[in-house]
C-alpha cells in the first residue's frame, strides 16, 4: 500500500476522533439569551470575559458578570 491509499482513511479516522471530543455546551446569560457552542467556553480571561464560538461559527465575547450558567447539552 502506498501513502495515497492510506491517507484518506487515516484523515477520516482523525476527523472522527476529533469530532468525538467536542462537548456541546449551553451558555445562558442573565437576560435569558442562550448560546449553543461546539465546545466548553474558554475560562474567564484576565479582562473578565468569556470567549467562545457558537454553532454557526460566530465568535462571541460576553462579560463574565452577565453569564448565569454554563452547562453541557443533554
Secondary structure, 3 states (H helix, E strand, C coil): CCHHHHHHHHHHHHHHHHHCCCCCEEEEECCCCEEEECCCCCCCCCCCEEEEEECCCCEEEEEHHHEEEEEECC
